[in-house]
Each structure stands twice: as structure tokens, then as C-alpha cells.
Amino acid sequence: MIRMLTAYTGEVDDIEVSVTEILEQLNLKDRLLRNSVGILAFHPEFLETGAVQAVSEALPFDSIGGTTSNVAVAGAMGGLMLAVTVLTSDDIMFRAGAAAPIEDDPREPIRALYSRLTFSCTEKPSLLFTFAPVIGNIGGDDFIEALDAVSGGTPLFGSLAFTHLPDFGGIETCWNGKRHTNVFTLIAMFGEIKPEFYLTSIPDDRVRHQNATITQAVKNRIQSINGLVPLEYLESIGLAESGSIAGISSIPFVLTLDDGSRIVRSAYKTTEEGHILAYGTIPQGARIGFSDCGAGFVLQSTRETTAQAVAASRAKNALLFSCAGRRWTLDTRTDAEMKELANCLDESFVYQFAYSGGEICPVKNQEGRLVNSFHNFSMIACLL
């Protein structure tokens, strides 16, 4: 059994107050069980002032975390906020760590990290959780593939870190309060855990311009669409103006593969050549369409997915992430999805919600087996 505790602070400058507020809400002396681990989600300013480091050092167990634009826990939500979630248990063991800095290939750093976390254990982890970095030439799928290769496909849930900044600067992960721009963090959980996973999807009738093909792509970089520089193609269909992709992060790229399956990607940056960088891998030859999902769809999908999870599960602990693209769709109503979520969960739920640069959540394949997958423009939930 896992008990989940949450706490938050909006005090970014007075570190002593930040730590006091977090510890008083957690009340660890009376509520902590034998094994524990921490998960932090926070606005980047809490890194700059040292609040993240101070809070992490005040916790009597390991923690990982990442930047975000907005975060919510039961009873509170906001942009300039630091949230702490504690997973604690008498029968589940937690091990947390950080990989060596990743430059071009995540496989060896992730292999070494997984080996450290599982060393001397007589059983495999039953669940993995990550805050992963955003690295220009690496897609979220690359992290999943590297971890699957050593874990054998142990369910992985988590997020790419994110910030609200227009240039996507300030994205960092942390382990025990130490901040990094290119470090993959991981929690391995051992014992009898039966997590339940839920995620939103984009319906077929919301996908447009499906007659185009990714004619050239490398990893997460789109180099040409229908033989055109990506920005030129987007201009031709009215999704960009004069070489600018302002607002393109709120438009999902829906890719159809040869087997008919679909993946969704969000763009976050352009290069000098007019190429587009996405959070996840872009398969060359895939057909590409664009969804016209608006704020109404985002909020409706939040209601429907949350209602499905509440109806199907007896669990009352939830970790939730929603794509940055969904946040941009809401325009200035940055708290609208968090309010929708709070309205759908009764007071018995303990949860942490944060916005994400990419969502990592297992899905069932055609054989009904859980497969770790990378998503964009989705809301994902793990109920424990």
C-alpha cells in the first residue's frame, strides 16, 4: 500500500518560510511510513532563489523533480508555486537517482542509472517514474527506448520538464535539490503495486490536412513536409505567417504510420534552416495532419478522462500531467484545466498535477499488453 502526501508553497523568496510551510503541511513525524520518496514540481524561480534545494535538503529521503509552468494539488493551484508529493509505504521500496549528463545518446547514462537503482535487489521494479530533460537532438521516445532495453518494459510514467517561457528556456530537472539541464531522473518502485493508467486522445474528426507526408526527418527534427521546408509548408496551409510559428505549440501534429496507428507530437522550436523541433521522434514517411482542438475540447477531455478514472478505480492517489500544448490552447485561462480537474475529484483524492513538455504513459497494444509510450497534447493519469 502506498500513502500519498502533498504540500505546496507560493513563497519564492523567503526560503525559511518555504521550507516551514512544506514541512508543516506534510507533518512527516505522524504520517511517514517505513520507505519514502519525494516528487517536486515547481516554477523555475524556485530554483533561482534556492527554495527547491532547501526544501529537498529538508526532506529525510531522496527526491526528484522538474520545472513546470503551473501546478496543482488538492486545495491549491497556481503558476508561481512549488509542490511536493511524498510517496510513503511500509511494504513498497523506493530508490531514486539521476543519470550522468546526456549529450547525444541517452542509452549508456540510463543503463548505468537503472543498474545502480536495481543493484542488490532480488526483484525487478514494478513501476518507474521519471522527470526527464528536454534536449534539442533527443526525443522523449529515446528515453523510453533506452529504459525499456534494460528494464524489459517495466511500466514507466512521467513527464518531460517544461517552462512557460516563450523560448523554452529554464527547463531543468533536479535530484535531491541539485539542478540540471540535461539529466534524466528516475524513481524505481519495488513491491506489489497495481497502478492504473489513463490518458486522453484526439478524435479522428478533429484532424485536418492529412494529405501531407514527412519527406525528411531525423530523430525529433522535421526537415521537410511534401518536399518543402516545414515553415513554408505551414505557411501554405495557413498555420504560419512570414516564417513565424507563434502559437504553433498549441496545434497538435497528428502522424499516421504505415500500420495505420497514430502518434501525436507538439512542436516547440524552429531552427535557422526553417526546420521544426518536436518533443518526440518524428518518423520519416509518416502522413501528417493537424488538429483543430480548442479550449472547449481540452476541458471536455479533462472531464471525461477524470470521470473515467474515478468511476473505474478505488484508488485515491493520483499523479497527473497535461501537455504544454493544451495549456497554450487555453490562452490566458491558464488555471482552467486545473479547476476542471479539481471539480471532478472529491475531497478524498490526493493528487499532484503539472504541465508537461511530453507525457510518458503506458498504453495497451493490440495484444492487451502495456507498452511504454510517449505522448503529446494529452492528459495522463497514474492512480496508485
C-alpha positions in Angstrom: 0.0 0.0 0.0 1.2 3.5 -0.9 0.2 6.6 1.1 0.5 9.9 -0.8 1.1 13.2 0.9 1.1 16.6 -0.8 2.2 20.1 0.2 2.8 23.4 -1.5 4.2 26.9 -1.1 3.9 30.1 -3.0 6.8 31.7 -1.1 9.6 32.0 -3.6 12.0 34.5 -1.8 11.9 33.6 1.9 13.4 30.2 1.9 12.9 29.6 5.6 9.1 30.2 5.1 9.0 27.9 2.0 10.6 25.0 4.0 8.4 25.6 7.0 5.2 25.7 5.0 6.1 22.4 3.2 7.1 20.6 6.4 4.1 21.7 8.4 1.7 20.5 5.7 3.4 17.2 5.3 3.6 16.5 9.0 6.1 13.8 8.4 6.5 12.8 12.1 3.0 11.5 12.3 2.4 10.3 8.7 5.6 8.9 7.3 5.9 5.1 6.9 9.0 3.0 6.6 10.0 3.8 3.0 9.5 7.2 1.3 10.5 9.3 -1.8 9.7 12.8 -2.9 8.4 14.2 -6.2 8.7 18.0 -6.8 7.1 20.2 -9.5 7.9 23.9 -9.5 8.1 27.2 -11.3 11.7 27.9 -12.4 12.0 30.8 -10.0 12.1 28.4 -7.1 15.3 27.1 -8.5 16.8 30.5 -8.9 16.1 31.5 -5.3 17.3 28.2 -3.8 13.9 27.2 -2.5 14.0 23.8 -4.3 17.3 22.9 -2.9 16.4 24.0 0.6 13.1 22.0 0.6 14.8 19.0 -0.9 17.5 19.0 1.8 14.9 19.3 4.5 13.2 16.1 3.4 14.6 13.0 5.2 14.6 10.9 1.9 15.6 11.2 -1.7 13.6 13.3 -4.2 13.4 14.1 -7.9 11.6 16.9 -9.7 11.3 19.2 -12.7 10.2 22.6 -13.8 6.7 23.4 -15.0 4.5 26.4 -15.7 1.6 25.6 -13.5 1.0 23.0 -10.7 -1.9 21.9 -8.6 -2.5 19.8 -5.5 -5.7 19.2 -3.6 -6.8 22.6 -2.3 -4.3 24.8 -4.2 -3.2 25.7 -7.8 -1.0 28.3 -9.4 1.8 29.3 -11.6 4.4 30.7 -9.1 4.2 27.6 -6.9 6.3 24.7 -5.6 4.5 21.4 -4.9 5.9 18.4 -3.1 4.4 14.9 -3.2 5.6 12.2 -0.9 5.1 8.5 -1.7 5.4 6.5 1.6 4.9 2.9 2.3 5.7 0.0 4.7 5.8 -2.6 2.0 6.9 -0.8 -1.1 10.6 0.2 -1.5 11.7 3.3 -3.4 15.0 4.1 -4.9 15.7 7.4 -6.7 18.6 8.7 -8.7 20.0 10.8 -11.6 21.8 9.7 -14.7 25.1 11.2 -15.9 24.7 14.2 -18.1 23.3 13.3 -21.5 24.8 14.8 -24.7 23.9 12.8 -27.8 22.9 9.3 -26.7 20.9 8.5 -23.6 21.4 4.8 -23.6 24.6 4.4 -21.5 23.7 7.0 -18.9 20.2 5.5 -18.4 21.6 1.9 -18.4 24.1 2.9 -15.7 21.4 4.7 -13.6 19.0 1.7 -13.8 21.8 -0.6 -12.8 22.5 1.5 -9.7 18.9 1.7 -8.7 18.3 -2.1 -9.0 21.7 -3.3 -7.7 21.4 -5.9 -5.0 17.6 -6.1 -5.5 16.1 -9.6 -5.7 13.2 -8.5 -7.8 12.6 -6.1 -10.7 10.9 -2.8 -10.1 7.1 -2.9 -10.6 6.8 0.8 -11.6 9.2 3.5 -12.8 8.6 7.3 -12.6 10.6 10.0 -14.3 11.2 13.7 -14.8 13.2 13.9 -18.0 15.0 16.8 -19.6 14.4 18.5 -22.9 17.5 18.1 -25.1 17.5 19.5 -28.6 18.5 16.4 -30.6 16.8 13.8 -28.4 13.1 13.0 -28.4 11.1 11.7 -25.5 10.9 8.3 -27.2 14.6 7.9 -27.0 14.5 7.9 -23.2 11.7 5.3 -23.2 13.6 3.0 -25.6 16.8 3.3 -23.6 15.0 2.4 -20.3 12.9 -0.4 -21.9 16.1 -2.0 -23.2 17.4 -2.5 -19.6 14.1 -2.8 -17.7 12.4 -5.2 -20.0 9.5 -2.9 -20.4 8.6 -2.1 -16.7 5.8 0.4 -16.8 7.1 3.9 -16.9 5.1 7.0 -16.1 6.3 10.7 -16.0 7.0 13.9 -17.9 9.4 16.0 -19.8 10.1 19.1 -17.7 8.6 22.3 -19.0 8.5 26.1 -18.5 6.2 28.9 -19.6 9.0 30.9 -21.2 8.5 31.6 -25.0 12.0 30.4 -25.9 11.5 27.3 -23.7 14.5 28.3 -21.6 14.9 27.4 -18.0 13.8 23.8 -18.4 15.6 21.8 -15.7 15.3 18.6 -13.6 16.6 18.1 -10.1 17.7 15.3 -7.8 17.9 16.0 -4.1 17.8 19.7 -5.0 20.7 19.6 -7.4 19.6 21.2 -10.7 20.5 20.0 -14.2 19.6 20.9 -17.8 20.5 17.5 -19.4 20.0 14.9 -16.6 17.4 12.1 -16.6 16.0 11.4 -13.2 14.2 8.2 -12.1 12.4 6.6 -9.2 12.2 2.8 -9.1 9.4 1.3 -7.0 9.7 -2.3 -5.8 6.8 -4.4 -4.4 3.2 -5.2 -5.2 2.0 -2.1 -7.0 -1.0 -2.1 -9.3 -1.0 1.3 -11.0 -3.9 2.3 -13.3 -3.1 4.5 -16.3 -5.5 6.8 -18.1 -4.9 9.3 -21.0 -6.9 11.5 -23.4 -6.8 11.1 -27.1 -7.6 13.2 -30.2 -10.7 12.0 -32.2 -10.5 11.4 -35.9 -12.9 14.2 -36.8 -10.6 16.8 -35.4 -7.7 16.1 -37.7 -7.2 18.2 -40.8 -4.7 18.4 -43.8 -3.9 14.7 -43.8 -2.6 14.7 -47.4 0.9 15.7 -46.5 3.9 13.5 -45.8 7.0 13.9 -43.7 9.5 13.7 -46.6 12.6 14.2 -44.4 13.2 13.9 -40.7 15.9 12.9 -38.3 15.1 12.0 -34.7 12.8 14.8 -33.5 13.7 17.2 -36.3 11.2 17.8 -39.2 13.3 18.8 -42.2 10.7 18.8 -44.9 7.0 18.3 -45.5 5.8 17.4 -49.0 9.3 18.4 -50.1 9.0 21.9 -48.7 10.9 23.4 -45.8 8.4 22.9 -42.8 7.8 26.6 -42.3 7.0 27.1 -46.0 4.5 24.2 -45.9 2.8 25.6 -42.7 2.5 29.0 -44.4 0.9 27.3 -47.4 -1.9 25.9 -45.3 -2.3 29.0 -43.1 -0.7 27.7 -39.9 2.3 30.1 -40.1 2.8 33.7 -41.2 6.1 35.1 -42.7 8.3 32.4 -41.2 6.9 32.6 -37.7 5.3 29.7 -35.8 4.0 31.8 -33.0 1.2 29.7 -31.4 2.2 26.5 -33.2 2.8 24.8 -29.8 -1.0 24.8 -29.3 -1.6 22.8 -32.6 -1.1 19.1 -32.4 0.8 17.3 -35.2 -1.0 14.0 -35.8 1.2 11.5 -37.5 -0.3 8.4 -39.2 2.2 5.5 -39.6 2.2 2.7 -42.2 0.4 0.3 -40.0 -2.4 2.8 -39.5 -1.5 3.7 -35.9 -1.2 7.3 -34.8 1.1 9.3 -32.7 0.7 13.0 -31.7 3.6 15.4 -31.5 4.0 19.1 -30.4 6.5 21.5 -31.9 8.5 23.7 -29.6 11.2 25.4 -31.6 12.4 26.3 -35.1 16.0 26.3 -36.4 17.7 28.8 -38.7 17.1 26.4 -41.6 13.3 26.5 -41.0 13.3 23.1 -39.5 10.9 22.3 -36.6 12.0 20.5 -33.4 9.3 18.4 -31.7 9.3 16.9 -28.2 9.2 13.3 -29.6 10.6 11.3 -32.5 9.2 12.1 -36.0 9.1 9.0 -38.3 10.1 9.9 -41.8 7.4 8.9 -44.3 4.5 9.3 -41.9 1.4 11.2 -43.1 0.9 14.4 -41.1 -2.3 16.1 -40.1 -3.1 18.9 -37.7 -5.8 19.0 -35.1 -8.0 22.0 -34.5 -8.5 21.2 -30.8 -9.6 24.2 -28.9 -10.1 25.2 -25.2 -13.6 23.5 -25.2 -12.1 20.2 -26.3 -9.3 20.4 -23.7 -11.7 20.9 -20.9 -14.1 18.3 -22.1 -11.4 15.7 -22.4 -10.2 16.5 -18.9 -13.7 16.0 -17.5 -14.2 12.7 -19.5 -10.8 11.2 -18.6 -11.1 12.2 -14.9 -14.6 10.8 -14.7 -13.5 7.5 -16.3 -10.7 7.2 -13.8 -12.9 8.0 -10.8 -15.6 5.5 -11.9 -13.2 2.7 -12.7 -10.8 2.9 -9.7 -10.9 2.5 -6.0 -7.5 4.3 -5.7 -7.5 7.7 -4.2 -3.9 8.8 -5.1 -3.2 10.3 -8.5 -0.2 11.7 -10.4 -1.3 13.8 -13.4 0.4 15.6 -16.3 -1.1 17.6 -19.1 0.7 18.7 -22.3 2.1 22.2 -22.7 0.1 22.4 -25.9 -3.1 22.1 -24.0 -2.1 24.9 -21.7 -1.3 27.2 -24.7 -4.8 26.4 -26.1 -6.4 27.8 -23.0 -4.7 31.2 -23.8 -4.9 33.4 -20.7 -7.1 31.0 -18.7 -4.1 29.1 -17.5 -5.9 27.7 -14.5 -9.0 26.5 -16.4 -7.9 22.8 -16.7 -6.7 22.7 -13.1 -10.1 24.0 -12.0 -11.9 21.4 -14.1 -9.8 18.7 -12.6 -10.4 19.9 -9.0 -14.2 20.0 -9.7 -14.1 16.3 -10.9 -12.2 15.0 -7.9 -13.8 14.7 -4.5 -12.1 15.7 -1.2 -10.9 12.1 -0.6 -8.4 12.3 -3.6 -4.8 13.2 -3.0 -3.1 14.4 -6.3 -0.4 16.4 -8.0 -1.0 17.9 -11.4 1.6 19.7 -13.5 2.1 20.8 -17.1 4.5 18.8 -19.3 6.7 19.1 -22.3 5.8 15.5 -23.1 3.8 12.8 -21.4 5.1 9.3 -20.7 2.4 6.8 -20.0 1.9 3.1 -20.9 -0.9 2.1 -23.3 -2.2 -1.3 -24.2 -1.2 -2.7 -27.6 -3.4 -5.0 -29.8 -2.5 -8.0 -27.6 -3.6 -6.1 -24.5 -0.1 -5.8 -23.1 1.1 -2.5 -21.6 3.7 -0.7 -23.7 5.5 2.4 -22.6 4.7 5.3 -24.9 5.5 8.9 -25.5 2.6 11.3 -26.0 1.8 15.0 -26.7 -1.3 17.0 -26.4 -2.7 14.5 -23.8 -3.5 14.5 -20.2 -2.2 11.4 -18.4 -3.0 10.0 -15.0 -1.4 7.3 -12.8 -3.6 6.2 -10.0 -2.0 4.4 -7.0 
